[in-house]
Amino acid sequence: MIMHEIKDPRVQGIVTVMSVDVSGDLRHAAVFVSVLGDDEVRMNAMAGLKKARGFIRHTLGKRLHIRRIPDINFKLDLTVDAQERITMLLARADHADSAEN
């Protein structure tokens, strides 16, 4: 839905849903997303997703046959950034170790 149905150009092609946590009573859903790009791109994409929340809930209401559609909150997932940073630090340490030998 995010890739193909949200028409906001701030969101298209740069947002990946990483995980979703839904409360036990189905009232709330935290949607963790990864956004490709710098801080400005991320901020704009998050604003686009926030604007599209009503559309997403409405569309989910049509598609899912459940009693309650949760209130959706998008949260930026920085796990990929952390993984890239760790990989870079490990590569530096390996390179430094190789240079010493």
Backbone atoms as SQL, in Angstrom:
CREATE TABLE atoms (id INTEGER PRIMARY KEY, chain TEXT, resi INTEGER, resn TEXT, atom TEXT, x REAL, y REAL, z REAL);
INSERT INTO atoms VALUES
  (1, 'A', 1, 'MET', 'N', 0.830, -1.183, 0.000),
  (2, 'A', 1, 'MET', 'CA', 0.000, 0.000, 0.000),
  (3, 'A', 1, 'MET', 'C', 0.879, 1.252, 0.000),
  (4, 'A', 2, 'ILE', 'N', 1.927, 1.236, 0.816),
  (5, 'A', 2, 'ILE', 'CA', 2.802, 2.406, 0.886),
  (6, 'A', 2, 'ILE', 'C', 3.494, 2.631, -0.446),
  (7, 'A', 3, 'MET', 'N', 3.936, 1.568, -1.069),
  (8, 'A', 3, 'MET', 'CA', 4.671, 1.715, -2.327),
  (9, 'A', 3, 'MET', 'C', 3.779, 2.100, -3.499),
  (10, 'A', 4, 'HIS', 'N', 2.574, 1.564, -3.549),
  (11, 'A', 4, 'HIS', 'CA', 1.792, 1.705, -4.766),
  (12, 'A', 4, 'HIS', 'C', 0.552, 2.580, -4.655),
  (13, 'A', 5, 'GLU', 'N', 0.067, 2.827, -3.468),
  (14, 'A', 5, 'GLU', 'CA', -1.205, 3.535, -3.352),
  (15, 'A', 5, 'GLU', 'C', -1.114, 4.925, -2.741),
  (16, 'A', 6, 'ILE', 'N', -0.079, 5.177, -1.975),
  (17, 'A', 6, 'ILE', 'CA', 0.097, 6.534, -1.444),
  (18, 'A', 6, 'ILE', 'C', 0.749, 7.365, -2.542),
  (19, 'A', 7, 'LYS', 'N', 0.098, 8.433, -2.902),
  (20, 'A', 7, 'LYS', 'CA', 0.556, 9.240, -4.034),
  (21, 'A', 7, 'LYS', 'C', 1.539, 10.335, -3.652),
  (22, 'A', 8, 'ASP', 'N', 1.790, 10.505, -2.363),
  (23, 'A', 8, 'ASP', 'CA', 2.686, 11.549, -1.879),
  (24, 'A', 8, 'ASP', 'C', 4.113, 11.251, -2.338),
  (25, 'A', 9, 'PRO', 'N', 4.736, 12.147, -3.116),
  (26, 'A', 9, 'PRO', 'CA', 6.083, 11.886, -3.624),
  (27, 'A', 9, 'PRO', 'C', 7.144, 11.822, -2.525),
  (28, 'A', 10, 'ARG', 'N', 6.844, 12.332, -1.348),
  (29, 'A', 10, 'ARG', 'CA', 7.810, 12.267, -0.237),
  (30, 'A', 10, 'ARG', 'C', 7.977, 10.848, 0.269),
  (31, 'A', 11, 'VAL', 'N', 7.042, 9.978, -0.058),
  (32, 'A', 11, 'VAL', 'CA', 7.017, 8.625, 0.480),
  (33, 'A', 11, 'VAL', 'C', 7.414, 7.581, -0.557),
  (34, 'A', 12, 'GLN', 'N', 7.094, 7.775, -1.786),
  (35, 'A', 12, 'GLN', 'CA', 7.237, 6.742, -2.819),
  (36, 'A', 12, 'GLN', 'C', 8.682, 6.306, -3.024),
  (37, 'A', 13, 'GLY', 'N', 8.875, 4.996, -2.932),
  (38, 'A', 13, 'GLY', 'CA', 10.144, 4.390, -3.296),
  (39, 'A', 13, 'GLY', 'C', 11.238, 4.449, -2.258),
  (40, 'A', 14, 'ILE', 'N', 11.028, 5.107, -1.129),
  (41, 'A', 14, 'ILE', 'CA', 12.115, 5.243, -0.173),
  (42, 'A', 14, 'ILE', 'C', 11.776, 4.700, 1.212),
  (43, 'A', 15, 'VAL', 'N', 10.576, 4.186, 1.388),
  (44, 'A', 15, 'VAL', 'CA', 10.121, 3.730, 2.699),
  (45, 'A', 15, 'VAL', 'C', 9.961, 2.210, 2.690),
  (46, 'A', 16, 'THR', 'N', 10.509, 1.556, 3.720),
  (47, 'A', 16, 'THR', 'CA', 10.370, 0.125, 3.895),
  (48, 'A', 16, 'THR', 'C', 9.803, -0.139, 5.275),
  (49, 'A', 17, 'VAL', 'N', 8.756, -0.927, 5.362),
  (50, 'A', 17, 'VAL', 'CA', 8.209, -1.311, 6.661),
  (51, 'A', 17, 'VAL', 'C', 9.106, -2.406, 7.228),
  (52, 'A', 18, 'MET', 'N', 9.647, -2.141, 8.421),
  (53, 'A', 18, 'MET', 'CA', 10.554, -3.088, 9.068),
  (54, 'A', 18, 'MET', 'C', 9.803, -4.016, 10.017),
  (55, 'A', 19, 'SER', 'N', 8.852, -3.464, 10.766),
  (56, 'A', 19, 'SER', 'CA', 8.057, -4.283, 11.678),
  (57, 'A', 19, 'SER', 'C', 6.825, -3.503, 12.113),
  (58, 'A', 20, 'VAL', 'N', 5.870, -4.233, 12.675),
  (59, 'A', 20, 'VAL', 'CA', 4.641, -3.632, 13.179),
  (60, 'A', 20, 'VAL', 'C', 4.334, -4.262, 14.527),
  (61, 'A', 21, 'ASP', 'N', 4.098, -3.409, 15.520),
  (62, 'A', 21, 'ASP', 'CA', 3.676, -3.876, 16.837),
  (63, 'A', 21, 'ASP', 'C', 2.240, -3.421, 17.045),
  (64, 'A', 22, 'VAL', 'N', 1.334, -4.378, 17.260),
  (65, 'A', 22, 'VAL', 'CA', -0.077, -4.071, 17.466),
  (66, 'A', 22, 'VAL', 'C', -0.416, -4.392, 18.913),
  (67, 'A', 23, 'SER', 'N', -1.117, -3.470, 19.567),
  (68, 'A', 23, 'SER', 'CA', -1.524, -3.707, 20.953),
  (69, 'A', 23, 'SER', 'C', -2.517, -4.862, 21.006),
  (70, 'A', 24, 'GLY', 'N', -2.615, -5.485, 22.151),
  (71, 'A', 24, 'GLY', 'CA', -3.489, -6.644, 22.326),
  (72, 'A', 24, 'GLY', 'C', -4.949, -6.348, 22.055),
  (73, 'A', 25, 'ASP', 'N', -5.378, -5.119, 22.325),
  (74, 'A', 25, 'ASP', 'CA', -6.774, -4.756, 22.095),
  (75, 'A', 25, 'ASP', 'C', -7.022, -4.202, 20.694),
  (76, 'A', 26, 'LEU', 'N', -5.996, -4.219, 19.853),
  (77, 'A', 26, 'LEU', 'CA', -6.050, -3.746, 18.457),
  (78, 'A', 26, 'LEU', 'C', -6.375, -2.254, 18.327),
  (79, 'A', 27, 'ARG', 'N', -6.152, -1.488, 19.368),
  (80, 'A', 27, 'ARG', 'CA', -6.436, -0.050, 19.291),
  (81, 'A', 27, 'ARG', 'C', -5.271, 0.736, 18.707),
  (82, 'A', 28, 'HIS', 'N', -4.070, 0.219, 18.865),
  (83, 'A', 28, 'HIS', 'CA', -2.888, 0.969, 18.438),
  (84, 'A', 28, 'HIS', 'C', -1.923, 0.064, 17.679),
  (85, 'A', 29, 'ALA', 'N', -1.286, 0.638, 16.682),
  (86, 'A', 29, 'ALA', 'CA', -0.250, -0.076, 15.940),
  (87, 'A', 29, 'ALA', 'C', 0.933, 0.861, 15.738),
  (88, 'A', 30, 'ALA', 'N', 2.104, 0.396, 16.105),
  (89, 'A', 30, 'ALA', 'CA', 3.340, 1.135, 15.848),
  (90, 'A', 30, 'ALA', 'C', 3.978, 0.497, 14.621),
  (91, 'A', 31, 'VAL', 'N', 4.116, 1.279, 13.570),
  (92, 'A', 31, 'VAL', 'CA', 4.691, 0.792, 12.318),
  (93, 'A', 31, 'VAL', 'C', 6.096, 1.371, 12.207),
  (94, 'A', 32, 'PHE', 'N', 7.090, 0.505, 12.299),
  (95, 'A', 32, 'PHE', 'CA', 8.482, 0.934, 12.245),
  (96, 'A', 32, 'PHE', 'C', 8.944, 0.885, 10.790),
  (97, 'A', 33, 'VAL', 'N', 9.413, 2.033, 10.301),
  (98, 'A', 33, 'VAL', 'CA', 9.813, 2.135, 8.906),
  (99, 'A', 33, 'VAL', 'C', 11.259, 2.596, 8.801),
  (100, 'A', 34, 'SER', 'N', 11.904, 2.133, 7.763),
  (101, 'A', 34, 'SER', 'CA', 13.238, 2.589, 7.400),
  (102, 'A', 34, 'SER', 'C', 13.082, 3.486, 6.174),
  (103, 'A', 35, 'VAL', 'N', 13.802, 4.597, 6.170),
  (104, 'A', 35, 'VAL', 'CA', 13.708, 5.551, 5.070),
  (105, 'A', 35, 'VAL', 'C', 15.099, 5.758, 4.496),
  (106, 'A', 36, 'LEU', 'N', 15.252, 5.540, 3.192),
  (107, 'A', 36, 'LEU', 'CA', 16.526, 5.781, 2.530),
  (108, 'A', 36, 'LEU', 'C', 16.718, 7.274, 2.318),
  (109, 'A', 37, 'GLY', 'N', 17.887, 7.771, 2.677),
  (110, 'A', 37, 'GLY', 'CA', 18.176, 9.173, 2.438),
  (111, 'A', 37, 'GLY', 'C', 18.696, 9.867, 3.676),
  (112, 'A', 38, 'ASP', 'N', 18.943, 11.157, 3.528),
  (113, 'A', 38, 'ASP', 'CA', 19.478, 11.952, 4.633),
  (114, 'A', 38, 'ASP', 'C', 18.361, 12.362, 5.589),
  (115, 'A', 39, 'ASP', 'N', 18.719, 13.136, 6.598),
  (116, 'A', 39, 'ASP', 'CA', 17.749, 13.514, 7.627),
  (117, 'A', 39, 'ASP', 'C', 16.561, 14.284, 7.054),
  (118, 'A', 40, 'GLU', 'N', 16.800, 15.141, 6.083),
  (119, 'A', 40, 'GLU', 'CA', 15.700, 15.916, 5.479),
  (120, 'A', 40, 'GLU', 'C', 14.729, 15.004, 4.736),
  (121, 'A', 41, 'VAL', 'N', 15.265, 14.054, 3.986),
  (122, 'A', 41, 'VAL', 'CA', 14.428, 13.098, 3.256),
  (123, 'A', 41, 'VAL', 'C', 13.607, 12.275, 4.248),
  (124, 'A', 42, 'ARG', 'N', 14.246, 11.848, 5.324),
  (125, 'A', 42, 'ARG', 'CA', 13.548, 11.066, 6.340),
  (126, 'A', 42, 'ARG', 'C', 12.418, 11.862, 6.986),
  (127, 'A', 43, 'MET', 'N', 12.722, 13.117, 7.329),
  (128, 'A', 43, 'MET', 'CA', 11.723, 13.973, 7.956),
  (129, 'A', 43, 'MET', 'C', 10.526, 14.176, 7.018),
  (130, 'A', 44, 'ASN', 'N', 10.801, 14.414, 5.746),
  (131, 'A', 44, 'ASN', 'CA', 9.728, 14.600, 4.764),
  (132, 'A', 44, 'ASN', 'C', 8.912, 13.328, 4.573),
  (133, 'A', 45, 'ALA', 'N', 9.583, 12.177, 4.525),
  (134, 'A', 45, 'ALA', 'CA', 8.875, 10.906, 4.360),
  (135, 'A', 45, 'ALA', 'C', 7.979, 10.629, 5.565),
  (136, 'A', 46, 'MET', 'N', 8.482, 10.906, 6.749),
  (137, 'A', 46, 'MET', 'CA', 7.675, 10.691, 7.956),
  (138, 'A', 46, 'MET', 'C', 6.467, 11.624, 7.963),
  (139, 'A', 47, 'ALA', 'N', 6.650, 12.849, 7.492),
  (140, 'A', 47, 'ALA', 'CA', 5.523, 13.785, 7.396),
  (141, 'A', 47, 'ALA', 'C', 4.501, 13.283, 6.386),
  (142, 'A', 48, 'GLY', 'N', 4.964, 12.726, 5.271),
  (143, 'A', 48, 'GLY', 'CA', 4.064, 12.164, 4.267),
  (144, 'A', 48, 'GLY', 'C', 3.284, 10.977, 4.808),
  (145, 'A', 49, 'LEU', 'N', 3.954, 10.127, 5.567),
  (146, 'A', 49, 'LEU', 'CA', 3.273, 8.973, 6.175),
  (147, 'A', 49, 'LEU', 'C', 2.244, 9.430, 7.205),
  (148, 'A', 50, 'LYS', 'N', 2.604, 10.428, 7.989),
  (149, 'A', 50, 'LYS', 'CA', 1.663, 10.945, 8.986),
  (150, 'A', 50, 'LYS', 'C', 0.412, 11.503, 8.301),
  (151, 'A', 51, 'LYS', 'N', 0.622, 12.193, 7.201),
  (152, 'A', 51, 'LYS', 'CA', -0.504, 12.748, 6.455),
  (153, 'A', 51, 'LYS', 'C', -1.382, 11.642, 5.867),
  (154, 'A', 52, 'ALA', 'N', -0.775, 10.524, 5.505),
  (155, 'A', 52, 'ALA', 'CA', -1.499, 9.422, 4.862),
  (156, 'A', 52, 'ALA', 'C', -2.154, 8.464, 5.855),
  (157, 'A', 53, 'ARG', 'N', -2.003, 8.682, 7.154),
  (158, 'A', 53, 'ARG', 'CA', -2.549, 7.759, 8.154),
  (159, 'A', 53, 'ARG', 'C', -4.043, 7.505, 7.974),
  (160, 'A', 54, 'GLY', 'N', -4.805, 8.546, 7.731),
  (161, 'A', 54, 'GLY', 'CA', -6.249, 8.375, 7.548),
  (162, 'A', 54, 'GLY', 'C', -6.565, 7.518, 6.340),
  (163, 'A', 55, 'PHE', 'N', -5.884, 7.772, 5.237),
  (164, 'A', 55, 'PHE', 'CA', -6.065, 6.972, 4.025),
  (165, 'A', 55, 'PHE', 'C', -5.727, 5.512, 4.297),
  (166, 'A', 56, 'ILE', 'N', -4.628, 5.280, 4.997),
  (167, 'A', 56, 'ILE', 'CA', -4.191, 3.912, 5.275),
  (168, 'A', 56, 'ILE', 'C', -5.204, 3.193, 6.154),
  (169, 'A', 57, 'ARG', 'N', -5.671, 3.845, 7.203),
  (170, 'A', 57, 'ARG', 'CA', -6.677, 3.218, 8.081),
  (171, 'A', 57, 'ARG', 'C', -7.958, 2.921, 7.309),
  (172, 'A', 58, 'HIS', 'N', -8.387, 3.871, 6.485),
  (173, 'A', 58, 'HIS', 'CA', -9.608, 3.679, 5.698),
  (174, 'A', 58, 'HIS', 'C', -9.453, 2.485, 4.755),
  (175, 'A', 59, 'THR', 'N', -8.324, 2.418, 4.074),
  (176, 'A', 59, 'THR', 'CA', -8.070, 1.331, 3.132),
  (177, 'A', 59, 'THR', 'C', -7.971, -0.010, 3.858),
  (178, 'A', 60, 'LEU', 'N', -7.294, -0.029, 5.003),
  (179, 'A', 60, 'LEU', 'CA', -7.219, -1.266, 5.791),
  (180, 'A', 60, 'LEU', 'C', -8.605, -1.700, 6.251),
  (181, 'A', 61, 'GLY', 'N', -9.446, -0.724, 6.606),
  (182, 'A', 61, 'GLY', 'CA', -10.807, -1.036, 7.029),
  (183, 'A', 61, 'GLY', 'C', -11.611, -1.738, 5.946),
  (184, 'A', 62, 'LYS', 'N', -11.359, -1.364, 4.697),
  (185, 'A', 62, 'LYS', 'CA', -12.043, -2.015, 3.577),
  (186, 'A', 62, 'LYS', 'C', -11.503, -3.427, 3.317),
  (187, 'A', 63, 'ARG', 'N', -10.208, -3.609, 3.511),
  (188, 'A', 63, 'ARG', 'CA', -9.565, -4.871, 3.151),
  (189, 'A', 63, 'ARG', 'C', -9.577, -5.917, 4.254),
  (190, 'A', 64, 'LEU', 'N', -9.479, -5.481, 5.486),
  (191, 'A', 64, 'LEU', 'CA', -9.423, -6.419, 6.599),
  (192, 'A', 64, 'LEU', 'C', -10.806, -6.586, 7.196),
  (193, 'A', 65, 'HIS', 'N', -11.152, -7.767, 7.489),
  (194, 'A', 65, 'HIS', 'CA', -12.457, -8.036, 8.071),
  (195, 'A', 65, 'HIS', 'C', -12.287, -8.233, 9.577),
  (196, 'A', 66, 'ILE', 'N', -11.880, -7.144, 10.223),
  (197, 'A', 66, 'ILE', 'CA', -11.736, -7.172, 11.667),
  (198, 'A', 66, 'ILE', 'C', -12.593, -6.062, 12.266),
  (199, 'A', 67, 'ARG', 'N', -12.893, -6.242, 13.504),
  (200, 'A', 67, 'ARG', 'CA', -13.828, -5.347, 14.187),
  (201, 'A', 67, 'ARG', 'C', -13.275, -3.941, 14.366),
  (202, 'A', 68, 'ARG', 'N', -11.998, -3.851, 14.660),
  (203, 'A', 68, 'ARG', 'CA', -11.392, -2.556, 14.967),
  (204, 'A', 68, 'ARG', 'C', -10.115, -2.377, 14.155),
  (205, 'A', 69, 'ILE', 'N', -9.989, -1.232, 13.512),
  (206, 'A', 69, 'ILE', 'CA', -8.756, -0.895, 12.789),
  (207, 'A', 69, 'ILE', 'C', -7.920, -0.029, 13.725),
  (208, 'A', 70, 'PRO', 'N', -6.681, -0.422, 13.985),
  (209, 'A', 70, 'PRO', 'CA', -5.872, 0.313, 14.964),
  (210, 'A', 70, 'PRO', 'C', -5.500, 1.722, 14.508),
  (211, 'A', 71, 'ASP', 'N', -5.278, 2.584, 15.490),
  (212, 'A', 71, 'ASP', 'CA', -4.701, 3.897, 15.239),
  (213, 'A', 71, 'ASP', 'C', -3.233, 3.646, 14.900),
  (214, 'A', 72, 'ILE', 'N', -2.784, 4.192, 13.785),
  (215, 'A', 72, 'ILE', 'CA', -1.446, 3.888, 13.282),
  (216, 'A', 72, 'ILE', 'C', -0.491, 5.035, 13.614),
  (217, 'A', 73, 'ASN', 'N', 0.639, 4.673, 14.192),
  (218, 'A', 73, 'ASN', 'CA', 1.714, 5.633, 14.446),
  (219, 'A', 73, 'ASN', 'C', 2.971, 5.130, 13.764),
  (220, 'A', 74, 'PHE', 'N', 3.525, 5.938, 12.891),
  (221, 'A', 74, 'PHE', 'CA', 4.752, 5.569, 12.196),
  (222, 'A', 74, 'PHE', 'C', 5.939, 6.015, 13.028),
  (223, 'A', 75, 'LYS', 'N', 6.920, 5.111, 13.126),
  (224, 'A', 75, 'LYS', 'CA', 8.137, 5.401, 13.878),
  (225, 'A', 75, 'LYS', 'C', 9.330, 5.058, 13.000),
  (226, 'A', 76, 'LEU', 'N', 10.314, 5.934, 13.030),
  (227, 'A', 76, 'LEU', 'CA', 11.514, 5.732, 12.232),
  (228, 'A', 76, 'LEU', 'C', 12.370, 4.646, 12.865),
  (229, 'A', 77, 'ASP', 'N', 12.702, 3.635, 12.095),
  (230, 'A', 77, 'ASP', 'CA', 13.549, 2.526, 12.552),
  (231, 'A', 77, 'ASP', 'C', 14.968, 2.794, 12.064),
  (232, 'A', 78, 'LEU', 'N', 15.887, 2.973, 12.985),
  (233, 'A', 78, 'LEU', 'CA', 17.276, 3.287, 12.629),
  (234, 'A', 78, 'LEU', 'C', 18.184, 2.062, 12.733),
  (235, 'A', 79, 'THR', 'N', 17.595, 0.874, 12.765),
  (236, 'A', 79, 'THR', 'CA', 18.358, -0.361, 12.888),
  (237, 'A', 79, 'THR', 'C', 19.347, -0.527, 11.744),
  (238, 'A', 80, 'VAL', 'N', 18.925, -0.225, 10.538),
  (239, 'A', 80, 'VAL', 'CA', 19.802, -0.373, 9.366),
  (240, 'A', 80, 'VAL', 'C', 20.995, 0.562, 9.490),
  (241, 'A', 81, 'ASP', 'N', 20.761, 1.783, 9.955),
  (242, 'A', 81, 'ASP', 'CA', 21.867, 2.728, 10.155),
  (243, 'A', 81, 'ASP', 'C', 22.868, 2.192, 11.174),
  (244, 'A', 82, 'ALA', 'N', 22.358, 1.642, 12.263),
  (245, 'A', 82, 'ALA', 'CA', 23.230, 1.091, 13.305),
  (246, 'A', 82, 'ALA', 'C', 24.035, -0.085, 12.753),
  (247, 'A', 83, 'GLN', 'N', 23.396, -0.927, 11.952),
  (248, 'A', 83, 'GLN', 'CA', 24.101, -2.066, 11.369),
  (249, 'A', 83, 'GLN', 'C', 25.211, -1.595, 10.428),
  (250, 'A', 84, 'GLU', 'N', 24.925, -0.584, 9.629),
  (251, 'A', 84, 'GLU', 'CA', 25.936, -0.045, 8.712),
  (252, 'A', 84, 'GLU', 'C', 27.113, 0.546, 9.483),
  (253, 'A', 85, 'ARG', 'N', 26.815, 1.248, 10.570),
  (254, 'A', 85, 'ARG', 'CA', 27.873, 1.854, 11.385),
  (255, 'A', 85, 'ARG', 'C', 28.742, 0.765, 12.013),
  (256, 'A', 86, 'ILE', 'N', 28.146, -0.286, 12.537),
  (257, 'A', 86, 'ILE', 'CA', 28.912, -1.375, 13.138),
  (258, 'A', 86, 'ILE', 'C', 29.773, -2.056, 12.090),
  (259, 'A', 87, 'THR', 'N', 29.212, -2.295, 10.916),
  (260, 'A', 87, 'THR', 'CA', 29.973, -2.914, 9.827),
  (261, 'A', 87, 'THR', 'C', 31.168, -2.052, 9.442),
  (262, 'A', 88, 'MET', 'N', 30.969, -0.744, 9.358),
  (263, 'A', 88, 'MET', 'CA', 32.046, 0.180, 9.011),
  (264, 'A', 88, 'MET', 'C', 33.135, 0.155, 10.095),
  (265, 'A', 89, 'LEU', 'N', 32.735, 0.173, 11.364),
  (266, 'A', 89, 'LEU', 'CA', 33.711, 0.145, 12.457),
  (267, 'A', 89, 'LEU', 'C', 34.494, -1.167, 12.473),
  (268, 'A', 90, 'LEU', 'N', 33.804, -2.283, 12.214),
  (269, 'A', 90, 'LEU', 'CA', 34.495, -3.571, 12.160),
  (270, 'A', 90, 'LEU', 'C', 35.480, -3.626, 10.992),
  (271, 'A', 91, 'ALA', 'N', 35.073, -3.061, 9.853),
  (272, 'A', 91, 'ALA', 'CA', 35.966, -3.029, 8.686),
  (273, 'A', 91, 'ALA', 'C', 37.197, -2.178, 8.980),
  (274, 'A', 92, 'ARG', 'N', 37.005, -1.051, 9.659),
  (275, 'A', 92, 'ARG', 'CA', 38.148, -0.197, 10.033),
  (276, 'A', 92, 'ARG', 'C', 39.089, -0.938, 10.975),
  (277, 'A', 93, 'ALA', 'N', 38.504, -1.625, 11.967),
  (278, 'A', 93, 'ALA', 'CA', 39.325, -2.362, 12.927),
  (279, 'A', 93, 'ALA', 'C', 40.095, -3.474, 12.230),
  (280, 'A', 94, 'ASP', 'N', 39.444, -4.173, 11.304),
  (281, 'A', 94, 'ASP', 'CA', 40.095, -5.245, 10.548),
  (282, 'A', 94, 'ASP', 'C', 41.210, -4.678, 9.683),
  (283, 'A', 95, 'HIS', 'N', 40.939, -3.537, 9.054),
  (284, 'A', 95, 'HIS', 'CA', 41.958, -2.892, 8.197),
  (285, 'A', 95, 'HIS', 'C', 43.151, -2.437, 9.038),
  (286, 'A', 96, 'ALA', 'N', 42.885, -1.854, 10.201),
  (287, 'A', 96, 'ALA', 'CA', 43.965, -1.415, 11.087),
  (288, 'A', 96, 'ALA', 'C', 44.771, -2.601, 11.579),
  (289, 'A', 97, 'ASP', 'N', 44.106, -3.704, 11.898),
  (290, 'A', 97, 'ASP', 'CA', 44.776, -4.912, 12.363),
  (291, 'A', 97, 'ASP', 'C', 45.655, -5.493, 11.266),
  (292, 'A', 98, 'SER', 'N', 45.155, -5.468, 10.031),
  (293, 'A', 98, 'SER', 'CA', 45.932, -5.993, 8.896),
  (294, 'A', 98, 'SER', 'C', 47.144, -5.132, 8.617),
  (295, 'A', 99, 'ALA', 'N', 47.029, -3.817, 8.788),
  (296, 'A', 99, 'ALA', 'CA', 48.144, -2.897, 8.535),
  (297, 'A', 99, 'ALA', 'C', 49.248, -3.085, 9.561),
  (298, 'A', 100, 'GLU', 'N', 48.894, -3.463, 10.799),
  (299, 'A', 100, 'GLU', 'CA', 49.884, -3.669, 11.829),
  (300, 'A', 100, 'GLU', 'C', 50.680, -4.952, 11.616),
  (301, 'A', 101, 'ASN', 'N', 50.075, -5.926, 10.964),
  (302, 'A', 101, 'ASN', 'CA', 50.760, -7.221, 10.769),
  (303, 'A', 101, 'ASN', 'C', 51.504, -7.182, 9.518);
